[in-house]
Each structure stands twice: as structure tokens, then as C-alpha cells.
Amino acid sequence: MTPAPRLRCSSARSMPPALGRSLPARIAVALLWLLLMAPALALAQSTAESTAPVPAAEAAAATLDTADDELLALRERLDETSDTAGFVQLRDAAVALDVRVQDAVRTLEAELAGVQGRLDELGPVPEDAAGEDAGIRARRAELAARVSVLDGAVKRGRLLGIDIRDVREAITSTQSRQLGEQLSQRYGSPLTPRLWHAVATDFPSDRQRVEAFLGLLERSVRDGVARFGVPVAIGVVLLAGVLAWPVRRLLRRAGRRFALRHTPGDSRLRRTALAGWLVVSSLLCIGVAAWLLSHLLRWGDPPVAVMDQLANALVAAAVYGALVASLGNSLLMRAAPEWRLPPLSEDLVGGLRPYPWLAGGLVFVDRLVEGVMVAINPHAALAATVTGAVALSYALLAISVRRRQLPLGGGTDTVAVAAWVRVLLTLVRLAVLALVVALALGYFQLALLIGREVVWVGVVAMGLYLAWVGIDDLCGLMFGDDGRVATATARATGIRPHRLRQAGLILAAIGRVLLVLIAIALVLAPLGTSFSGWRELVAVAATGLHIGEVVISPSGVLRAVLIFGGGWMAVQALHGWLVERYLPATDLDAASRNSVATVARYFGITVVLALGLAALGIGIQQIGLVVGALSVGIGFGLQAITQNFISGLILLAERPVKIGDWVRVGDFEGDVQRISVRATEIRVADRSTVIVPNSELITKPLRNMTLANPLGRVLLQFPVPLDTDVDRLRDILLETFAAHPAVLDDPAPSQTLDGIAATGISVTAVGFTDSPRSAGGVRSELLFTLLRRLREEGIRLAPMAQSIRVLRDEAGLFVQDDPAAEDGA
């Protein structure tokens, strides 16, 4: 492998061939370099502009002084804010101010503790103060004054923190109220002539406003072109077009070549990395192109605020549209099925091919029209009509997608994906129905919010899937058996590779949990509110049902249902991850893995039940009362179930019986297949399954023939005649045992004479195998070999004892019932 060439600014020869042969590629690389270096330049500038260090306590006190003014400014801005973006900025500013105040309070508390400690070291003022050293008196007075000042500052900071939290709650409640008023605002239904009559009435005034806006737009562009020249304007447009098309395609190809050369060919990471790169490159190219075009609107002299807002709306709309289209195309990969990440069939991909572009174009038009409507400021009727038209476009897009049958393609995860897709399609169907009803009734803002949220949820779902797969592939590559991080760590620390693989699985699980939390926050982001604000918006204004000290309200029931449902899915997902992914990567045997997974599942269910009851309004004291009230019923009606459940926990904890053990319970003997909450499944010799209650395994005798790795015992018993050469017989038995590979040498086989009788000699031979499971088969093979050797040596077996019955018939004759006796007669 040759070393990478050095990058020289004076020549493009040293650049990679994929980037050094194209001017647009170099421009794209330069733009990417500027974007990456911007945070470092900003950090350097802020560092250079920083002032001399200030003592921590004084800086904290200064923070509290400025926080009062900032809090007053937030309250004033709250009265003037009416849009979602403004409320988000206010909430962010309040959160940042709260963090600074809390940090200042902690600093002052630490300083106060230190000063108070030094003051305590001086001790109290003595009774004879005149006899104390003057320096000590002065120092005590200074420290006491300092304690008084710091204590006052700490109390002031705590009160200020309470005021800031009150302002945050006011921001959330005000936004929720205004959003509710906006969504509940009803215009005339489009099915009635009232709305269209209002549009026609306001049309002359709205036309004048539109013409004024178009004139302002034309004047801004014309002034900019006259100011900077036609070649500059044409160059900006051409550069934007080059970035949006050729450079973007060039970056796509470069990313594909990079993925082919630098990612493992047998892993899914290659496809994941390419899909992520397609999204990033599209956002970069489209965003920079839109930013360049937006300058055509900012070149007016003097600058116009309306055009500046429209330019910002153009950039935001282009970036959002590029995000929607690039995410959809990167997952479909119609032109390159071998690079496709999700398991989708060709028919499904062909049917969905135009929809990423349609959805991206729709959100671009939506955001741009929103900016234009803000600039025009039309009458309410025209604004409502445009809003309804955009919402109707969202509904038509969703209905068009839904009308297509969406079967899943082949793949290993088809069932799991199909379940999530079915749930998602059901929610989309309900959302589209609500959107159409809202449009028909005249709630245009609500309809538009639903339409935007449907598309946004799809965007978040696609991004979550891409990041979900990516973090799993990345952790598998880094911490796998052949991963670079795992290899280097194993060489440096001596940690076994499977331990690192377990760490990778845990990191991937943590990353997935964080991704889910981020996805939930992103889904709620268009609402511009937090979880508490959203609950306040949708909560039912009801006091709830009071039962003693327990208050059961509709909101509590809803929260409990959500917690139970989400918690159950989380417990099932955790159990499946433990059983399928994490525990197989450990050194535990099957029985231990089953115990860990079962205990974790029981613990998760217990936590979910506690959280759900707490959300319902039932605390620990109420739960104790309920348990006490049900104890009588449990003692009588559910005694057997409770006994089996406790017995199951004992089996999992003490492990007298494990999965795979060979046990004998009563008349049944077989292998333990599963230990559940109530019973244990045992598979017997005929392949049938016997379900034994757990209490039977605890309270009754149980023979575990594989506990503590016991040996299998092979017992051979047979009689021989009295004239048999017992020494030769012993040699034959020991040779037979020694010749079988399954018979252990330690303990050694043995042969004994159990007794001598008139009928013959009783011989017993004992050998051992490594497991009781193999004893039966070894005994059969030894018997076959022994019979052949005895026949070769001429050793006969003594006849078995016979039972003869003598009966008297009517003629008085004796009849021997034994056939051998009849033959002898």
C-alpha cells in the first residue's frame, strides 16, 4: 500500500485523481473546507477577543447582575412574540440564561463554603475581645462581611432561578395558547361560497400588494445587477447551477469509489456510508447553491428587510427539500440495486421512485410560499386559501402514495420492517383522513400542520433508519473480531476480543436509545414545544375521578396506557436484544443466558408496572393498600399460581435445574427445554413435551442426572455355569470395556461375582462414561461385543430360572404347563 501523496496548494497533480481533474470538484472541496474550518476560526476569534481572567466569584456576581436585565428583556419579548420561531428563540434564551445562573450559583456556593470554613477555623469571638490579636479580629470581620455578601448573592441567584423557570413556563403556556388559537381558527369552508366571496372581495387590494411585492423584487434584483454587473450575476447563477447538478453528481461518484476502496466488501457499512454521503453531499451542494442565489435578493441598495427574509426562506426551503429528496433517493437506489440499504423489492422501488422528488419539491414550494406570503401580507381570505391549497397538496401526495400497494421485498428483516410499515401506514391513513376533514370544515392551519407533520415524520423515520443501521455497522466494524479498535485494544491491554465485541454491542444499544430520543424530539420540533407543552396542548381539562387519595384523570390514564405500551415494547426489545445479540457473544452457557434474559424481563416488567401505576396516580402507599386488599384472594384463589411463580424464581436463582439438564421427575425422564414463569418444559425420549409445574421441582424429589457433570454408569449383569473359567471371563470383560472408546479409564472398569448358586454364578461388570446420556448406547454396544466374545470362547450363559405350574384335569392326569417339559416327555 503506497503512502498518500502530500497536498500542495500550488499544483493539482498531488490531489486524488477523482478530484484533481475537475474545477467544480476543487470548488466543492474548497467550500467543504471553509465549512469545516468555520468553527475553528470562530473559536480562535473568540479566544483572541477574550478579556483578562476574572475571579470566579466576581464573574458569577456579574452574571447575576446581567441576568436581571436579560430576564426583563425576555419578559418584554414574550409580550411581542407571536410566531413559533420566536417562541423557540425565547425558550432557548431562557434555558441558556438558566444554565448560566445555575453555574453562577454553584460557583458562589463553593466560594461561600470555602469562606465559611476559613471563618470557622478562626472560631467564635472570644469573651475578652480586647485581648485578641488585632489582625485576627480584622480577618474575622473581613471573612464575616464576605460571608454576608456571598450568602446574599446565593439567595439572589436562587430567587432569580425561580423567576427564570416561571418565565419558561410562561413561554410554554403562551405558545401553547397561541398555537391552540391558531389551529382552532376556522375560516369559511371551501365547499361553501363564503370563503370565495371573501377572496373575490379582497382581490383588488391583494392584487395591489402582489404587484408591489413583484415590483420590489424586480427592483432589488435590478439594483443588484446594476451594482455588481451582469457578468457577476450570470456567474452566480451558473455557479449555483454547477453546484446543484455537475458537482453534486461528481461527489456522488467520488463517494461510491471511496466506499469501494476503503470499506469492507463483506459488510453492510459500505452501503450505509454511501447512503449517508449522498445525503450530506446533496445538502451541501443544494444549500450552497441556494445561498448563492439568495444574494441576488440581498443586493438592493439600500437593503430591504423583506427581501432579506425572503432570501432566508429560499435557503431554508432549498435545504429542507434537498433533505427530503436525498433521504428518499439514498434509500431507494433505483439505479443501483446492489447499493440499496433496506430490503425493498424492485416493484416497490419502481413505484416509489418519483415520490422523493415530489415530496422534496412540495416542501420547497411550501416553505417558499410561506416566505412570500409573509412578504406580501395579504388579507386573511387569500392567505387561508393558499394555506388550504398547500395542505390539499400534502393530502393528494399522501393519498397517491397510499393508493400504491406497498409489499415488502425479501430480506432477513422483512417481518420486523413490515410490522413497522403497517403501523406507519395506518397512522398516515388516519392523519390524511383528519387532514381532509379539517380542510372540509375550514381549519386550514390545522390541515397544513398535519400535512407538514406527515412528511416530517417520514423524514425523521428515514433519517432514524439510516442512523440506526449506521451506528450498528460502525460499532461492528470498530469492535468486531477484525475491527481496528478491537485489534489495537486487544494488543495493548490483552482484553479478549469477545469482551470488546460485547462493549461494541452495548455502545450500539446506547447509541440507538439516544437516536430514538432525538427522533422523538425532532418529531415534536415543528410544534415548537417541549413534552410538557405538548401535553398541556392536548390534555383534557378535567379534574379526574377521586377515589380516596387517588386521583384518576383522563390524562393519567392516557399516560399510563402510553407507558404500559411503550414500556412493554421496550422490555420486549431489550429481551430480544439480550437473547439474540448480547448474550450469545458472552461466555455464558444456554442455561445461564436463559436465566439472565428471564430475570431482566421480569425486572423490566416490574419497572414498567411501577411507572404505569405512578403515572395513573397510584403511589407506593396506594399500591401497598391494593396488595394488602388482594392478599386474601391471592392466598386462596391464586395460591398455586403464586407458588409456581416463586418456585420459578428459585429455580432461576439457585439453578438446581438448568436448560439442557437430564432430569427424572416421577415417571418422566428427559431434557429440560425451557423454564418459564409457571412451569418447566421437559422433552422425553419419544420427542413429546411434558409440562411440569415449577412447584413440583422444588417440593418433590427430583433426580438431576447431569448436575455437576456426573459420569454415566454402565452396568452388565448375567449368569454363567458353575464350570466356567471365571479368570478367563474376567479378562474378556475387562478387554471388552478397554476396547470401547467411550468407556473411561478413570475410574477403571470393574468385575465382581455377586454369588454362587446351584444354577450358576452371578457376574456383575461396571464401567463409566463421560455422561449419563451416553450410558445406554454404550451398554448396548458392549452387550453385542460381549456376546460375540463369549460365543468365540465357548462360554455359555446359565439357563434362566423357570417357573412350572402343575394343574389337575378332569381325568386326574397332571399337565405341565411349561412347553419345555412337554417336549421332554
VEXZA-121413 format. One record per residue (C-alpha): z, x, y. Coordinates in steps of 0.1 Angstrom, whole numbers, padded with zeros to 4 digits, always signed. Layout:
<sites>
ZXY/...
</sites>
This chain:
<sites>
+0000+0000+0000/-0012+0016+0032/+0011+0016+0063/+0003-0009+0091/-0017+0006+0119/+0000+0011+0153/-0008-0014+0180/-0023+0002+0211/-0030-0018+0243/-0059+0004+0252/-0080-0004+0222/-0085-0034+0198/-0095-0012+0169/-0059-0008+0158/-0054-0046+0157/-0058-0065+0125/-0094-0073+0118/-0087-0111+0119/-0075-0108+0155/-0093-0078+0169/-0128-0091+0167/-0123-0123+0189/-0115-0126+0225/-0099-0161+0221/-0077-0147+0194/-0065-0120+0217/-0058-0146+0244/-0039-0167+0219/-0018-0137+0208/-0011-0128+0244/+0001-0164+0251/+0022-0163+0220/+0037-0130+0231/+0045-0145+0265/+0062-0175+0250/+0083-0153+0227/+0093-0129+0255/+0102-0156+0279/+0138-0160+0266/+0143-0122+0267/+0130-0120+0303/+0153-0148+0314/+0183-0132+0297/+0175-0099+0314/+0172-0116+0348/+0204-0135+0343/+0222-0103+0333/+0208-0084+0363/+0219-0112+0386/+0254-0114+0372/+0283-0106+0395/+0311-0082+0390/+0336-0092+0363/+0363-0116+0375/+0397-0120+0358/+0397-0148+0332/+0424-0169+0347/+0409-0168+0382/+0375-0176+0368/+0390-0205+0349/+0407-0218+0380/+0374-0215+0399/+0357-0235+0371/+0382-0263+0376/+0376-0263+0413/+0338-0267+0409/+0343-0292+0381/+0358-0317+0406/+0327-0316+0427/+0304-0318+0397/+0322-0348+0383/+0319-0366+0416/+0282-0358+0417/+0279-0373+0381/+0295-0405+0392/+0272-0408+0422/+0241-0401+0400/+0253-0427+0374/+0250-0454+0400/+0214-0444+0408/+0201-0438+0373/+0181-0465+0355/+0158-0447+0330/+0165-0432+0296/+0157-0397+0306/+0181-0398+0335/+0209-0410+0312/+0202-0383+0287/+0204-0357+0315/+0236-0372+0327/+0251-0371+0293/+0240-0335+0287/+0255-0325+0321/+0288-0343+0313/+0290-0327+0279/+0284-0292+0293/+0309-0298+0321/+0335-0310+0294/+0329-0278+0274/+0334-0256+0305/+0366-0274+0314/+0380-0272+0279/+0372-0235+0278/+0389-0230+0311/+0420-0250+0299/+0422-0228+0268/+0420-0197+0289/+0447-0209+0313/+0469-0219+0283/+0466-0185+0268/+0474-0169+0302/+0503-0193+0306/+0517-0184+0272/+0515-0147+0280/+0532-0150+0314/+0559-0173+0299/+0565-0147+0272/+0570-0119+0297/+0593-0142+0317/+0613-0150+0286/+0617-0113+0279/+0635-0109+0313/+0660-0136+0302/+0677-0162+0324/+0691-0155+0358/+0725-0139+0354/+0756-0155+0370/+0761-0124+0391/+0726-0123+0406/+0737-0098+0432/+0744-0072+0406/+0709-0074+0391/+0683-0049+0399/+0661-0059+0429/+0629-0050+0410/+0638-0073+0381/+0646-0101+0405/+0613-0097+0422/+0594-0095+0390/+0612-0127+0377/+0604-0146+0408/+0567-0134+0406/+0564-0145+0370/+0581-0178+0377/+0557-0185+0405/+0528-0176+0383/+0540-0199+0355/+0543-0227+0380/+0507-0222+0392/+0493-0218+0357/+0512-0249+0345/+0498-0269+0373/+0463-0257+0366/+0466-0265+0329/+0478-0301+0337/+0450-0304+0362/+0424-0293+0337/+0437-0317+0311/+0435-0346+0335/+0400-0335+0345/+0390-0335+0308/+0402-0371+0306/+0382-0381+0336/+0351-0364+0322/+0355-0383+0289/+0358-0415+0309/+0326-0407+0327/+0309-0400+0294/+0320-0434+0281/+0308-0450+0314/+0274-0433+0309/+0271-0446+0274/+0282-0481+0283/+0260-0483+0313/+0229-0471+0294/+0236-0495+0266/+0240-0523+0290/+0208-0515+0309/+0189-0509+0277/+0200-0542+0263/+0190-0559+0295/+0156-0542+0294/+0150-0551+0258/+0162-0587+0263/+0140-0592+0293/+0114-0619+0284/+0081-0622+0301/+0057-0650+0295/+0043-0653+0260/+0007-0641+0257/+0000-0673+0238/+0007-0694+0270/-0012-0693+0303/+0018-0685+0323/+0015-0647+0319/-0022-0646+0325/-0018-0668+0356/+0007-0643+0370/-0017-0614+0362/-0045-0632+0380/-0023-0640+0410/-0012-0603+0414/-0046-0589+0406/-0058-0583+0442/-0026-0564+0450/-0027-0545+0417/-0063-0536+0423/-0055-0520+0456/-0027-0500+0440/-0050-0488+0413/-0077-0478+0438/-0051-0460+0459/-0039-0441+0428/-0075-0432+0418/-0082-0420+0454/-0050-0399+0454/-0061-0384+0420/-0096-0377+0432/-0082-0361+0465/-0058-0339+0446/-0085-0326+0423/-0110-0322+0451/-0084-0303+0473/-0076-0280+0444/-0112-0273+0436/-0118-0266+0473/-0087-0244+0475/-0093-0222+0444/-0131-0226+0439/-0154-0243+0414/-0156-0213+0391/-0118-0213+0387/-0117-0250+0379/-0145-0247+0354/-0128-0216+0339/-0096-0236+0334/-0114-0264+0317/-0133-0241+0295/-0102-0221+0286/-0084-0252+0277/-0113-0263+0255/-0114-0229+0238/-0077-0231+0231/-0079-0266+0218/-0108-0260+0194/-0120-0225+0185/-0087-0206+0189/-0069-0233+0170/-0093-0231+0141/-0092-0193+0142/-0054-0194+0140/-0057-0218+0110/-0079-0194+0092/-0057-0164+0101/-0027-0182+0088/-0045-0190+0055/-0055-0154+0050/-0019-0143+0058/-0005-0167+0033/-0029-0155+0006/-0020-0119+0012/+0017-0119+0019/+0032-0148-0001/+0038-0151-0038/+0009-0167-0055/+0030-0185-0081/+0054-0201-0057/+0052-0232-0035/+0062-0212-0005/+0025-0203+0002/+0016-0240+0008/+0048-0246+0027/+0042-0217+0050/+0006-0227+0057/+0016-0263+0065/+0043-0251+0089/+0018-0227+0105/-0008-0254+0110/+0018-0275+0129/+0030-0246+0150/-0005-0233+0159/-0017-0268+0168/+0013-0274+0191/+0009-0240+0207/-0028-0244+0214/-0028-0280+0225/+0003-0275+0246/-0011-0245+0264/-0044-0263+0269/-0027-0294+0284/-0006-0272+0306/-0037-0255+0320/-0054-0289+0326/-0023-0302+0343/-0027-0276+0371/-0058-0295+0382/-0034-0323+0392/-0009-0299+0409/-0034-0281+0432/-0032-0306+0460/-0023-0292+0494/+0004-0303+0501/+0016-0310+0465/+0021-0347+0457/+0052-0357+0437/+0033-0385+0419/+0006-0361+0407/+0033-0337+0395/+0049-0364+0375/+0015-0374+0360/+0009-0337+0351/+0042-0336+0333/+0033-0368+0315/-0001-0353+0305/+0016-0323+0289/+0042-0343+0271/+0017-0368+0258/-0006-0340+0245/+0022-0322+0227/+0035-0353+0211/+0000-0364+0200/-0006-0329+0186/+0027-0331+0167/+0018-0364+0151/-0017-0354+0141/-0009-0319+0129/+0020-0330+0108/-0001-0357+0091/-0031-0333+0085/-0010-0305+0073/+0005-0327+0046/-0028-0344+0036/-0050-0313+0035/-0081-0333+0028/-0105-0303+0030/-0083-0280+0008/-0066-0299-0020/-0053-0267-0036/-0031-0262-0004/-0017-0297-0004/+0021-0298-0005/+0031-0333-0016/+0018-0348-0049/-0008-0372-0035/-0040-0384-0052/-0074-0379-0038/-0079-0416-0033/-0048-0419-0013/-0056-0389+0008/-0091-0401+0015/-0078-0435+0026/-0052-0419+0049/-0075-0392+0064/-0083-0409+0098/-0047-0421+0104/-0031-0389+0116/-0058-0386+0143/-0055-0423+0152/-0017-0421+0154/-0018-0389+0175/-0044-0405+0198/-0023-0437+0201/+0009-0419+0211/-0011-0397+0235/-0026-0427+0252/+0008-0445+0252/+0027-0417+0269/-0002-0410+0294/-0005-0447+0303/+0033-0448+0308/+0030-0420+0333/+0000-0437+0350/+0019-0470+0353/+0048-0451+0369/+0024-0436+0394/+0006-0469+0402/+0038-0491+0402/+0020-0524+0395/+0035-0558+0395/+0057-0569+0366/+0030-0591+0351/+0004-0564+0348/+0030-0538+0336/+0041-0563+0309/+0005-0569+0299/-0002-0532+0295/+0031-0528+0276/+0022-0556+0253/-0013-0542+0247/+0001-0508+0237/+0027-0525+0214/-0001-0545+0198/-0020-0513+0192/+0010-0499+0173/+0012-0531+0152/-0025-0530+0144/-0022-0494+0133/+0008-0501+0111/-0009-0532+0096/-0040-0512+0089/-0021-0485+0071/-0001-0511+0051/-0032-0530+0040/-0043-0500+0021/-0027-0497-0014/-0007-0465-0014/-0003-0454-0051/+0013-0420-0056/-0006-0393-0072/+0005-0371-0101/+0033-0346-0098/+0067-0338-0111/+0085-0356-0083/+0063-0388-0084/+0091-0412-0093/+0115-0399-0067/+0089-0399-0040/+0077-0434-0050/+0112-0448-0045/+0115-0434-0010/+0080-0445-0001/+0087-0480-0013/+0118-0482+0008/+0099-0468+0038/+0071-0492+0034/+0095-0521+0032/+0112-0510+0064/+0078-0506+0081/+0068-0541+0070/+0099-0556+0084/+0095-0536+0117/+0059-0547+0121/+0070-0583+0115/+0097-0580+0142/+0071-0564+0165/+0047-0593+0161/+0074-0619+0166/+0086-0601+0197/+0051-0599+0211/+0045-0636+0205/+0078-0645+0222/+0071-0623+0252/+0097-0595+0246/+0072-0567+0253/+0096-0539+0259/+0113-0546+0226/+0080-0547+0208/+0069-0514+0224/+0102-0498+0214/+0098-0510+0178/+0062-0497+0176/+0072-0463+0190/+0101-0461+0167/+0079-0468+0136/+0057-0439+0145/+0086-0417+0154/+0104-0424+0122/+0072-0414+0103/+0070-0381+0123/+0107-0373+0116/+0102-0381+0079/+0071-0358+0077/+0090-0331+0095/+0120-0336+0073/+0100-0333+0042/+0083-0301+0054/+0115-0285+0064/+0133-0298+0032/+0107-0281+0010/+0105-0251+0032/+0142-0243+0031/+0143-0247-0006/+0113-0224-0011/+0127-0198+0013/+0161-0197-0003/+0144-0195-0037/+0123-0166-0026/+0152-0147-0010/+0178-0153-0036/+0157-0157-0067/+0156-0132-0095/+0128-0113-0079/+0138-0120-0043/+0141-0092-0018/+0175-0102-0005/+0188-0107-0040/+0174-0074-0053/+0188-0054-0023/+0222-0071-0025/+0224-0066-0063/+0216-0029-0059/+0241-0024-0030/+0270-0045-0043/+0265-0048-0081/+0266-0086-0079/+0249-0102-0108/+0215-0119-0100/+0226-0154-0112/+0255-0153-0087/+0231-0147-0059/+0209-0175-0072/+0239-0198-0071/+0245-0187-0035/+0209-0195-0027/+0212-0230-0041/+0244-0236-0021/+0227-0223+0011/+0197-0246+0004/+0220-0276-0001/+0239-0268+0032/+0206-0265+0050/+0194-0298+0036/+0225-0316+0048/+0220-0301+0082/+0184-0313+0082/+0194-0348+0073/+0219-0349+0102/+0193-0335+0126/+0168-0361+0113/+0193-0389+0120/+0199-0376+0155/+0161-0374+0161/+0156-0409+0149/+0181-0422+0174/+0168-0399+0201/+0142-0424+0215/+0171-0448+0221/+0187-0421+0243/+0221-0428+0229/+0247-0415+0205/+0261-0431+0174/+0289-0448+0193/+0264-0461+0220/+0241-0475+0193/+0270-0492+0176/+0280-0507+0209/+0245-0520+0215/+0241-0537+0181/+0277-0547+0174/+0286-0584+0173/+0311-0594+0200/+0337-0609+0176/+0374-0603+0173/+0373-0604+0135/+0394-0621+0109/+0431-0612+0110/+0449-0611+0076/+0484-0599+0082/+0480-0564+0098/+0444-0561+0085/+0415-0570+0108/+0382-0576+0091/+0354-0578+0116/+0316-0581+0111/+0312-0545+0125/+0338-0533+0100/+0321-0550+0071/+0288-0535+0082/+0303-0501+0085/+0319-0504+0051/+0286-0515+0035/+0268-0486+0051/+0295-0462+0040/+0295-0475+0004/+0258-0475+0001/+0253-0441+0018/+0283-0426+0000/+0271-0438-0034/+0236-0423-0028/+0253-0391-0016/+0275-0390-0047/+0245-0396-0070/+0225-0369-0052/+0254-0345-0055/+0259-0352-0092/+0222-0348-0098/+0221-0315-0079/+0251-0302-0099/+0236-0313-0132/+0200-0303-0126/+0202-0274-0102/+0235-0256-0097/+0254-0258-0129/+0225-0246-0151/+0225-0215-0130/+0261-0207-0139/+0277-0191-0170/+0295-0224-0180/+0287-0240-0213/+0274-0275-0217/+0309-0290-0221/+0322-0272-0190/+0292-0283-0170/+0298-0319-0180/+0335-0317-0171/+0327-0302-0136/+0300-0327-0129/+0321-0357-0141/+0352-0347-0121/+0331-0341-0090/+0315-0375-0094/+0349-0392-0098/+0362-0373-0068/+0332-0383-0047/+0336-0420-0057/+0373-0418-0047/+0365-0404-0013/+0337-0430-0007/+0361-0458-0017/+0388-0444+0007/+0363-0441+0036/+0348-0475+0030/+0382-0492+0029/+0392-0473+0061/+0360-0485+0078/+0368-0520+0067/+0402-0517+0084/+0423-0513+0053/+0446-0483+0058/+0466-0464+0033/+0496-0487+0037/+0475-0517+0031/+0459-0500+0001/+0494-0494-0013/+0502-0531-0010/+0470-0541-0027/+0476-0517-0055/+0511-0530-0059/+0499-0566-0060/+0473-0557-0086/+0497-0536-0107/+0508-0567-0128/+0472-0576-0135/+0463-0541-0144/+0494-0538-0166/+0483-0569-0187/+0446-0576-0183/+0433-0541-0177/+0457-0521-0198/+0431-0510-0224/+0406-0500-0197/+0432-0481-0177/+0444-0464-0208/+0408-0453-0217/+0402-0441-0182/+0433-0420-0181/+0425-0407-0216/+0391-0397-0204/+0406-0377-0175/+0430-0360-0200/+0400-0351-0222/+0382-0336-0193/+0412-0317-0181/+0428-0304-0214/+0394-0303-0232/+0407-0308-0268/+0372-0321-0274/+0341-0308-0257/+0305-0318-0258/+0289-0303-0289/+0321-0302-0310/+0321-0314-0346/+0349-0338-0350/+0362-0363-0376/+0378-0395-0363/+0388-0419-0390/+0359-0424-0414/+0333-0410-0389/+0323-0373-0386/+0297-0359-0362/+0289-0341-0330/+0303-0351-0296/+0273-0361-0274/+0289-0375-0242/+0324-0381-0227/+0323-0409-0202/+0350-0428-0182/+0358-0453-0210/+0345-0439-0243/+0331-0408-0261/+0298-0409-0280/+0297-0392-0314/+0264-0387-0333/+0269-0389-0371/+0248-0375-0399/+0224-0405-0401/+0215-0399-0364/+0233-0431-0353/+0258-0430-0325/+0295-0441-0328/+0312-0450-0295/+0349-0442-0298/+0374-0453-0270/+0390-0423-0253/+0425-0435-0262/+0416-0432-0299/+0410-0394-0294/+0443-0390-0276/+0467-0412-0295/+0454-0409-0331/+0449-0379-0354/+0416-0360-0346/+0401-0332-0366/+0381-0308-0344/+0363-0285-0368/+0347-0264-0341/+0377-0259-0318/+0384-0222-0310/+0353-0210-0330/+0367-0217-0366/+0350-0204-0398/+0332-0225-0423/+0348-0226-0458/+0325-0227-0489/+0344-0239-0520/+0330-0238-0555/+0349-0253-0584/+0337-0256-0620/+0350-0252-0657/+0338-0228-0683/+0346-0225-0720/+0376-0205-0733/+0354-0178-0749/+0337-0170-0715/+0338-0134-0703/+0358-0140-0671/+0353-0105-0659/+0316-0108-0660/+0319-0143-0645/+0339-0128-0616/+0312-0102-0610/+0285-0128-0610/+0304-0149-0584/+0310-0120-0561/+0274-0108-0564/+0262-0143-0556/+0283-0145-0525/+0274-0110-0514/+0237-0117-0518/+0237-0147-0494/+0232-0136-0457/+0253-0164-0443/+0284-0155-0462/+0308-0134-0442/+0321-0100-0454/+0354-0105-0435/+0372-0125-0447/+0358-0114-0481/+0349-0139-0508/+0375-0145-0535/+0376-0159-0571/+0406-0173-0588/+0414-0190-0621/+0432-0223-0614/+0442-0230-0650/+0436-0228-0688/+0434-0259-0710/+0421-0268-0744/+0389-0280-0728/+0382-0247-0709/+0390-0225-0679/+0391-0239-0643/+0374-0215-0619/+0375-0216-0581/+0355-0194-0557/+0358-0194-0519/+0336-0178-0492/+0333-0182-0455/+0305-0187-0430/+0304-0183-0392/+0305-0221-0385/+0316-0252-0403/+0282-0267-0396/+0265-0242-0420/+0291-0245-0448/+0274-0275-0465/+0239-0259-0467/+0253-0225-0478/+0273-0242-0506/+0242-0259-0519/+0222-0227-0519/+0250-0208-0537/+0252-0235-0564/+0214-0232-0570/+0217-0194-0573/+0249-0196-0595/+0233-0220-0620/+0203-0197-0624/+0225-0166-0629/+0248-0184-0654/+0217-0195-0674/+0204-0160-0674/+0237-0145-0685/+0241-0172-0713/+0273-0186-0698/+0277-0223-0704/+0298-0247-0685/+0326-0266-0703/+0319-0302-0710/+0335-0327-0686/+0364-0348-0698/+0352-0380-0714/+0367-0415-0713/+0362-0436-0745/+0370-0473-0747/+0375-0489-0782/+0370-0527-0784/+0376-0550-0814/+0348-0576-0821/+0350-0608-0839/+0342-0592-0873/+0371-0569-0870/+0349-0538-0866/+0356-0510-0840/+0329-0504-0815/+0328-0472-0795/+0315-0479-0760/+0305-0443-0754/+0268-0436-0761/+0276-0401-0774/+0300-0415-0800/+0273-0439-0813/+0248-0410-0816/+0274-0390-0836/+0279-0419-0861/
</sites>
